[in-house]
Amino acid sequence: MLSAHLIRTIELHAEELTRELLDDLARNPRTPAFHGLTREELHGRVYDVYHNLGRWLSERDERHIEQVYGELGRRRHHDHTPVSELLYAVILVKEHLRAYIRRIAAANSAVEMHQEAELNHMIGHFFDKALYHSVKGYEDADVPSLATSGLK
């Protein structure tokens, strides 16, 4: 099955994909707030997406995505990263992944083309949820907790 093969290939080349994405984030004019962050700080989260793509795409329960990407949103809020840059950074992770799939996929039949399209659909669905929870975490960081606001 092409999609399973593509996922395994992506996971095996996670370091290469991560390096390409981090290079882009470091120089992209739409992500200046990320230019000052260290590669080490960004590496783990990006590598995790690529290296564990099969697990992320098979998540039936959204709680893990909510937890991980909500925390990402809260962290970027704490770092004073504009929400537009946070969104664009997540979009870049997805776009680098899709570009890699286009480079390596050798769909030689209608079935393989369908499987590649299905993988791209799954990727889009995952990143839609990641974007939502990133922004939700970002927004939630604006709301003072009851403990810190004195309202108990």
PEHUSUL-V214884 format. One record per residue. N is the residue number from 1. RES is the residue in three letters. SS is DSSP state (H for helix, E for strand, L for the rest). PHI is phi in whole degrees, -180 to 180 (none if undefined). OMEGA is omega in whole degrees, -180 to 180 (NA if undefined). Layout:
BEGIN
((N;RES;SS;PHI;OMEGA) (N;RES;SS;PHI;OMEGA))
END
This chain:
BEGIN
((1;MET;L;none;-176) (2;LEU;H;-61;-176) (3;SER;H;-63;178) (4;ALA;H;-66;178) (5;HIS;H;-64;179) (6;LEU;H;-62;180) (7;ILE;H;-61;179) (8;ARG;H;-61;179) (9;THR;H;-63;178) (10;ILE;H;-60;-179) (11;GLU;H;-62;179) (12;LEU;H;-69;-179) (13;HIS;L;-106;-177) (14;ALA;H;-60;-179) (15;GLU;H;-65;178) (16;GLU;H;-62;178) (17;LEU;H;-62;180) (18;THR;H;-63;180) (19;ARG;H;-60;179) (20;GLU;H;-63;-180) (21;LEU;H;-66;-180) (22;LEU;H;-64;175) (23;ASP;H;-62;179) (24;ASP;H;-64;179) (25;LEU;H;-58;-176) (26;ALA;H;-71;-178) (27;ARG;H;-126;-176) (28;ASN;L;-71;-179) (29;PRO;L;-67;179) (30;ARG;L;-90;-179) (31;THR;L;-131;-176) (32;PRO;H;-63;179) (33;ALA;H;-66;179) (34;PHE;H;-84;-178) (35;HIS;H;-63;-178) (36;GLY;L;-89;180) (37;LEU;L;-82;-180) (38;THR;L;-76;177) (39;ARG;H;-61;-179) (40;GLU;H;-63;-179) (41;GLU;H;-64;-176) (42;LEU;H;-90;-172) (43;HIS;H;-57;-172) (44;GLY;H;-57;-177) (45;ARG;H;-68;-180) (46;VAL;H;-67;180) (47;TYR;H;-59;-179) (48;ASP;H;-60;179) (49;VAL;H;-61;-176) (50;TYR;H;-72;-176) (51;HIS;H;-71;-178) (52;ASN;L;-116;-175) (53;LEU;H;-56;180) (54;GLY;H;-58;179) (55;ARG;H;-66;-180) (56;TRP;H;-61;-177) (57;LEU;H;-72;-179) (58;SER;H;-92;179) (59;GLU;L;-58;177) (60;ARG;L;-93;180) (61;ASP;L;-103;-173) (62;GLU;L;-77;-173) (63;ARG;H;-60;-180) (64;HIS;H;-68;177) (65;ILE;H;-62;178) (66;GLU;H;-59;-179) (67;GLN;H;-65;-175) (68;VAL;H;-68;-176) (69;TYR;H;-81;172) (70;GLY;H;-63;177) (71;GLU;H;-64;177) (72;LEU;H;-59;179) (73;GLY;H;-62;179) (74;ARG;H;-64;180) (75;ARG;H;-65;179) (76;ARG;H;-67;175) (77;HIS;H;-64;179) (78;HIS;H;-60;179) (79;ASP;L;-81;-179) (80;HIS;L;65;175) (81;THR;L;-78;176) (82;PRO;L;-60;-178) (83;VAL;H;-60;178) (84;SER;H;-62;179) (85;GLU;H;-73;175) (86;LEU;H;-59;180) (87;LEU;H;-61;-178) (88;TYR;H;-66;178) (89;ALA;H;-63;178) (90;VAL;H;-66;177) (91;ILE;H;-61;178) (92;LEU;H;-63;177) (93;VAL;H;-58;-180) (94;LYS;H;-66;-177) (95;GLU;H;-66;176) (96;HIS;H;-64;179) (97;LEU;H;-64;-180) (98;ARG;H;-65;178) (99;ALA;H;-64;178) (100;TYR;H;-65;179) (101;ILE;H;-61;178) (102;ARG;H;-61;-179) (103;ARG;H;-69;-172) (104;ILE;H;-98;-177) (105;ALA;L;-72;177) (106;ALA;L;-122;-179) (107;ALA;L;-71;-177) (108;ASN;L;-104;-179) (109;SER;L;-147;178) (110;ALA;H;-62;180) (111;VAL;H;-65;179) (112;GLU;H;-66;177) (113;MET;H;-64;178) (114;HIS;H;-64;180) (115;GLN;H;-65;177) (116;GLU;H;-64;178) (117;ALA;H;-63;179) (118;GLU;H;-64;177) (119;LEU;H;-62;178) (120;ASN;H;-63;176) (121;HIS;H;-64;179) (122;MET;H;-62;178) (123;ILE;H;-63;178) (124;GLY;H;-60;180) (125;HIS;H;-63;179) (126;PHE;H;-61;-177) (127;PHE;H;-69;173) (128;ASP;H;-60;179) (129;LYS;H;-66;179) (130;ALA;H;-63;178) (131;LEU;H;-64;-180) (132;TYR;H;-57;-176) (133;HIS;H;-71;175) (134;SER;H;-64;-180) (135;VAL;H;-67;179) (136;LYS;H;-61;177) (137;GLY;H;-63;178) (138;TYR;H;-61;-180) (139;GLU;H;-66;-179) (140;ASP;H;-63;178) (141;ALA;L;-68;177) (142;ASP;L;-76;-175) (143;VAL;L;-89;179) (144;PRO;L;-66;178) (145;SER;L;-73;179) (146;LEU;H;-62;-178) (147;ALA;H;-66;-177) (148;THR;H;-87;-178) (149;SER;H;-88;-179) (150;GLY;L;86;178) (151;LEU;L;-96;-179) (152;LYS;L;-111;NA))
END
